[in-house]
Amino acid sequence: MRGPLKDGNCIRRIAEPMGRRVDESHPIVDLRLEDGSRVNVVIPPIALSGPTLTIRKFWKTTLTGDDLIRFGAWTENIVTFLRASVAGRANFVISGGAGSGKTTLANLMAQMIADGERIITVEMAAELDLPRKRVVRLEARPPNLEGKGEITVRDLVQNALRMRPDRILLGEARGAEVLDFLQAMNTGHDGSFCTIHANNPRDALARFEVMASSGNPSIPLVGLREQMASAFNFIVHIERLSDGSRKVMRVTEVQGMQGDAILLADIFAFQQTGFEGGRVQGRFAATGQIPKFLSRLRDAGIQVPMDLFAPG
C-alpha cells in the first residue's frame, strides 16, 4: 500500500501494537510486522501530502538455485563455483541497488552452507530466513517511547562474536558495525556474508571504506584497505535491469593490494547485447580469469572443474 491516507487511525493501529509511536514528534517510523512485512510510515509535517503508509510484503515461496537459473538470473557454472567457494569458507559481499534481490541471493547462498554449521544472522530488520536448525537470528531494536533500550546492529555484531558462530551473516552493512565485521573475518570467522547497497563491486568497497572509517576515524586509510583486501574474497553483484529482470552481473574476486588500491578481477560477468521484445538480451560468460582462491579450495580438498573459467 502506498499513497496519502486521509485518516491516520490505520497507521496508529499498525504501529502501536509494535510499541512504536507515530505523532508530530515521531513523524517517520520504520518497523517489521509479525509476518515479516516491512512498514514505513511518514506523516505531516514531514509528509506534505498527508499520512503515507508503505508496506513491503515478501514472497513466501522459498526459491532455489534452479529457480534462478530458470529465471535467467545466473547460470549453472556460477552456481557450481559459488557452492564450492561457500564450502571452502570464502567471505562474500553481496552488492546491488535497492530492490535488486540482494536478500534473496543471500538466502540462496546461505542455503549452500553445510547443515551442521552454527550461523548467526544480524539485521536491522529481520529478512534472512534460513530453513535449518542451527541458526540464531538477531534483530536490532530501536529506542522505546522514552528513548531508551536501543540495541544497535553494531551491538549485535559484537555480541555475535561471543556466541561461537561458524559463520556470521550481516543482513545489510549500514554503518560503523562494518569495522567489527571486518575484524571478525580477519580473526577466524571465515565463510561470512554481508549485503550492501552499491552500484558495482568497486563502489561496494568504497562504501565499506566510508562506513568503517565512521567506526574508527583514526584508522589509516591504507591499513583499512589492507583489512578489507584480507577479509573479503568475492563480491557478487546483482542488478535489477530495465526490463525488471534481476541478474547476477558480476562475480568479482578481491585479489589483494596493488600499491594503495584494492585489486579486483571479474571471474564471471553478464554481457548485455541488446534489448528486444521488451527484454534485455545478453549472455553470462567467464572472463578467463582463474581465481586465486582456487588454491585454498584445493587445500580443503574441494575440486572445481577448470572448464568453468574458459571464456566464451
ABEGO torsion letter per residue (X at the ends): XBEBBABAAAAAAAAAAAGBBBBAABABBBBBBAAGBBBBBBBOAABAAEBBBBBBBBBABBBBAAAAAAAGABBAAAAAAAAAAAAAGBBBBBBEBBGAGAAAAAAAAAAABBAABBBBBBBABBABBBBBABBBBBBBBBBBAAGBGBBBAAAAAAAAAAAGBABBBBABBABAAAAAAAAAAAAGBBGBBBBBBBABAAAAAAAAAAAAAAABAABBAAAAAAAAAAABABBBBBBBBAAGBBBBABBBBBAEBBEABBBBBBABBBBBAEBBGGBBBEBBBBAGBBBAAAAAAAAAGBBBBAAAABBX
